[in-house]
């Protein structure tokens, strides 16, 4: 109730008045607004703001008590697939069930919040050691692995979880939550359905990635990246029959940066498309330069997954060939087995259009993915590349020998030629010669080199082969 009192005097008589109001409805409305401001509308769980508030308070209490606080950051696995397959209403129902399951695992004084989307956070207080939190994390992940009954069918999701601890990892709530988020992404990269605890190595890696992203963006803009070319050699004659374009970057601050570091950062930050465009343009310029010099050489260019998914890719390749004056017959396009098989129908359309331009197509890293032979047969691929991981054990590893022989036999049965990667020994080359692999590349012949060095190597190789042919003719 709300009571307001007033009084006045009239002709010597004093009067009083009371205004009495029932505030029940207003109080309920205010409480509803307060709840909406601090809780997630869908699941009824605390939201990000309230979680931060409770985490701040927990950190202060832990500073006095000397006990630990743990933050668990959980992201559902394959949630987008559920949304795309069954619709957002089903996705919402899944989120509600996830919240219910997680709440049933936790203690009454533990805090469970939905931070947004398919992200949840858990606050565990008064911990004597980290094992208590790890035990909770394991129980949470196990509970999420069971199926969810949605739309009269069983749906599976699961989750990946990261942990960070006060005072071990951070001293404030913002940093704790950020570290738990970093650890969660580490768990996802490790294969999903698992947990990971934050470490300083993760933070160092993130800072390195941020620096690498900044430097790479500047390198692309300033044109200081380079393409080197590794010769592809005919197994029988030893003639250089082509080259693979490989990215090289020497940064004044970072030094030599490996492509294995460049590509993931470029893919994660959106730089992969401008980087891919630059590689294609530069390779086409080199193709044209070699052709004009009278030493034409086929150049293989690796296409990234994001680049390959562009609907206008054939048009971009055609435009690059026209701008540079390169002939399509000297451009080889390489895509990995996994890229080709992720969306095989789209891959077939893209590859058919590229082959129609006059380019050739090779399937890279063959044997490391999951190919459908039916789709492989339907793709306009003319060449398979045996992944270098299979070359390492030849001729001593029976499994590598068996796999490589099977790939060679498969390629020949489909009318495809082969390139073996990572050939480093004479014994490996002898194996390829014995079983009919046509081409190889690797350090046995040469590392990737600058265009001028490859030109000299190619000319010297041609001269040597010509002299051998002349000597053979004289002998006859």
Buried (B, 14 or more C-beta within 10 A) or exposed (E): EEEEEEEEEEEEEEEEEEEEEEEEEEEEEEEEEEEEEBBBEEBEBBBBEBBBBBBEEBBEEBEEEEBBBBBBBBBBBBBEEBBEEBEEEBBEBBBBBBBEBBBEBBEEEBBBBBBEEBBBBBBBBBBEEBEBBBEBBEBBBEBBEEEBEBEEEEBEBBBBBBBBBBBEBBEEBEBBBBBBBBBBBBBBEEEBBBBBBBBEEBBEEBEEBEBBBEBBBEBBEEEEBBBBBBBBBBBEEEBBBBBBBBBBBEBEEBEEBEEEBBBEBBBEBEBBBEBBBBBBBBBBBBBBBBBEEEBBBBBBBBBBBBBBBBEEBBEBBBBBBEEBEBBBBBBBBBBBBBBBBBBBEEBBEBBBBBBEBEBBBBBBBBBBBEBEEEBBEBBBBBBBBBBBBBBBBBBEBEEBBEBBBEBBEBBBEEEBBBBBBBBBBEEBBEBBEEBBBBBBBBEBBBEBBEBEBBBEBBBEBEEEBEEEEEEEEEEE
